Amino acid sequence: MSLSKGSSALVTGATGFVGSNLVAHLLQHGWEVSCLVRDLARAAPLQQLGAPLYKGTLADLRSIARQAGHFDVIFHVAGRVRALRDDQFTTDNVEGTRNVVAAAAAQSQPPVVILVSSLAAGGPSQPGAPSRETDNDRPISAYGASKLAAERAAAQFAEEVPVSIVRPPIIFGPADKASLAIFRGIQLLRVHAIPGFRSFPVSLVHVADLCDAMMRIAEQGTRVAAANAGASKNGAPATYAGTYHVAAERTIAYGELGQLAAQSLGCAGIALPLPKALFWLAGGLGEVFGRLRGRPAVLNLDKVREAVAPAWECSDEKIRRELDYQPAAPLEQRFAETAQWYREQGWL
């Protein structure tokens, strides 16, 4: 299938941070875009952009199947990043993905499926040794394990559906509430907390660059090889042929996140190393309060497991080589744009 300007796409998770940016990006590049959403009222701004809305959930295979055959591509962005129980990750990330790809497989002409996974599916890297798509997968969090399981669920349909996977690292940009905490910490306290007395590397990607990468993968990317969908080959993950890392122009130390945020806000800020035990304590308290409120906390034990890992660095050499991807702007400019968006929305 040859995809280009004018192709049609269905986006799941379109009301979220990445999904809403993806819808706008595809529309700007001449795609016909529709959205599968749970709440039509919440998704009204997407409709105003010119994206038709279809009501449905990842748990309802029929609601997905009714739409899947009308599109060239399904961008499966929807997923759960925090949970009170591990089975919630399984329901939303694994079974939800299985339903999306199964719906695609049921069509006489299956659409391409682009699955948004996470670097957490492969697990952390070691300082100075960025993760590559061919590395063995060793997730350390329940979230990461669920995203890896989602990839494997999608790969089971590789003989019937063209599937590609993108594994982004930390994503930031307009509408991102997760990174907002870093900007607010710098603005209010002039402090960026670092877990442990160490400097560890992390990869980032701006959401606009991620959306560009996803569009390139849809149009030109390789797909998960059906012959390798059920087992690893030569020690590499079974899905490596159709998997892509994507990142900004450089890796930074985690402490530099605060410096970039401070620079974008025009104020001073310091990186403050704190004992890992404090993060474990905060994560434990987050678990308790989350269960009391019935809503998972931003910082919980699963997120602390990821925060205290040695490094989260990836190489995106593959997508640069195969698909001519490169970030459109340096991190300094991207952080300044993000801070400006936060101000305009009254978030800062």
Secondary structure, DSSP 8 states (H G I E B T S, - for coil): ----TT-EEEEESTTSHHHHHHHHHHHHTT-EEEEEES-TTTTHHHHHHT--EEE--TT-HHHHHHHHTT-SEEEE----S--SSHHHHIIIIIIHHHHHHHHHHTSSS--EEEEE--GGGT--BBTTB-B-TTS-----SHHHHHHHHHHHHHHTTTTTS-EEEEE--EEESTT-STTHHHHHHHHHHSEEEEESSS--EE-EEEHHHHHHHHHHHHHH-----GGGTTS-BTTB-TTGGGEEE---SS-EEHHHHHHHHHHHHTS--EEEEE-HHHHHHHHHHHHHHHHHHTS--SS-HHHHHHHTSSBB-B--HHHHHHH----SS-HHHHHHHHHHHHHHTT--
